[in-house]
Amino acid sequence: MRRLILTMVLIAGALPLSACGFADMRSPLPEFMRVKAPDPAPPEPPPDIKRLMRENLEQVFTAASQPQRVRVSTPRREPVGQGWTACVKADLNSVMGKPLGTRTYRLAISGNTIIDRRSVEEDDNCSSESYEPI
């Protein structure tokens, strides 16, 4: 019985102390009482898009399309977020082997990895970019 009472007294005494601590950075408390906000992550350096394309060509184009004259634009920082975007052009063939002509794709790059590829749309600025062969 004593042990139960002692345990209850310890728990009752620990409850008020458990609320002590620092308030988070969004708390309405004065700034000196809040936890310091974490520093933002340093910006990612621009990727080596030529090397990235040489190493991951099959990730952007299928082998059946037989990409030729592959050209890349200068990587640009994404307007929102930490990633990069770049445009890539290549002369492609259809699955049947007929020429499709030049196709342009926009790549999303993060952490020196191509994370997304999509066909260029009218609102993309890939038509105004300058391209270099890989």
C-alpha positions in Angstrom: 0.0 0.0 0.0 2.8 2.4 0.9 4.4 1.7 -2.4 1.3 2.6 -4.3 0.9 5.9 -2.4 4.6 6.7 -3.0 4.2 6.0 -6.7 1.1 8.3 -6.9 2.9 11.1 -5.0 5.9 10.9 -7.4 3.7 10.9 -10.5 1.7 13.9 -9.1 4.9 15.7 -8.5 6.3 15.0 -11.9 3.3 16.2 -13.9 3.9 19.9 -13.2 7.6 19.5 -14.0 6.9 17.8 -17.3 5.4 21.0 -18.7 8.7 22.8 -18.1 10.9 23.3 -21.1 11.4 25.5 -24.1 8.6 26.7 -26.2 8.8 26.1 -29.9 9.7 28.8 -32.4 6.1 29.6 -33.2 5.0 30.1 -29.6 3.5 33.5 -28.5 6.1 33.8 -25.8 8.8 36.4 -26.0 11.6 35.6 -28.3 14.2 35.0 -25.6 12.1 32.1 -24.2 11.6 30.4 -27.6 13.7 27.7 -29.2 15.9 29.1 -32.0 14.6 28.4 -35.5 16.8 26.0 -37.4 19.1 27.5 -40.0 17.9 27.0 -43.6 19.7 24.3 -45.6 22.5 25.7 -47.7 21.7 25.9 -51.4 22.5 22.9 -53.5 25.4 23.5 -56.0 24.4 23.3 -59.7 24.5 19.8 -61.1 26.9 18.7 -63.8 24.1 18.2 -66.3 26.3 16.8 -69.1 27.8 14.1 -66.9 24.3 13.4 -65.4 22.9 12.8 -68.9 25.7 10.6 -70.0 25.3 8.4 -67.0 21.5 8.3 -67.0 20.6 8.5 -70.7 18.3 5.5 -70.4 16.4 7.1 -67.6 15.4 10.0 -69.9 15.0 8.2 -73.2 14.1 4.6 -73.9 16.6 2.5 -75.7 14.2 1.8 -78.6 14.1 5.5 -79.3 17.8 5.5 -80.2 18.5 9.1 -79.1 21.0 11.0 -81.2 22.4 14.5 -81.1 21.5 14.8 -77.4 21.9 18.4 -76.2 21.3 20.0 -72.8 20.7 23.5 -71.5 22.2 25.2 -68.5 20.6 24.1 -65.3 18.4 26.7 -63.6 17.3 26.8 -60.0 13.6 25.9 -59.5 11.5 28.9 -58.5 10.1 27.0 -55.5 12.3 24.6 -53.6 15.9 23.5 -53.5 16.0 21.6 -56.8 17.2 22.4 -60.4 15.6 22.2 -63.8 17.2 21.7 -67.2 16.0 21.1 -70.7 17.3 18.3 -73.0 16.8 17.9 -76.7 17.4 14.8 -78.9 16.6 13.4 -82.3 14.4 10.3 -81.6 12.9 7.4 -83.5 9.6 5.7 -82.8 9.3 2.1 -81.6 8.8 1.1 -85.3 12.1 2.8 -86.2 10.6 5.8 -88.0 12.1 9.2 -87.2 10.1 11.3 -84.8 12.3 14.4 -85.1 13.7 16.5 -82.3 11.9 16.2 -79.0 12.5 18.4 -75.9 12.0 17.4 -72.3 12.3 19.3 -69.0 14.2 17.5 -66.3 13.7 18.0 -62.5 17.0 17.4 -60.7 17.5 17.2 -56.9 20.6 15.9 -55.1 22.4 15.3 -58.4 19.7 12.8 -59.4 17.1 13.2 -62.1 13.8 12.8 -60.3 11.3 13.7 -63.1 11.1 14.0 -66.8 8.3 15.5 -68.8 7.6 16.7 -72.3 7.9 20.5 -72.8 4.7 22.5 -72.8 4.0 25.9 -74.3 4.6 27.8 -71.0 8.0 26.2 -70.5 11.0 28.4 -71.5 13.0 25.6 -73.1 12.6 27.2 -76.6 14.6 30.2 -75.5 17.4 28.2 -73.9 20.8 27.6 -75.5 21.9 24.0 -75.8 25.3 22.2 -75.8 26.0 18.7 -76.9 26.8 16.1 -74.3 
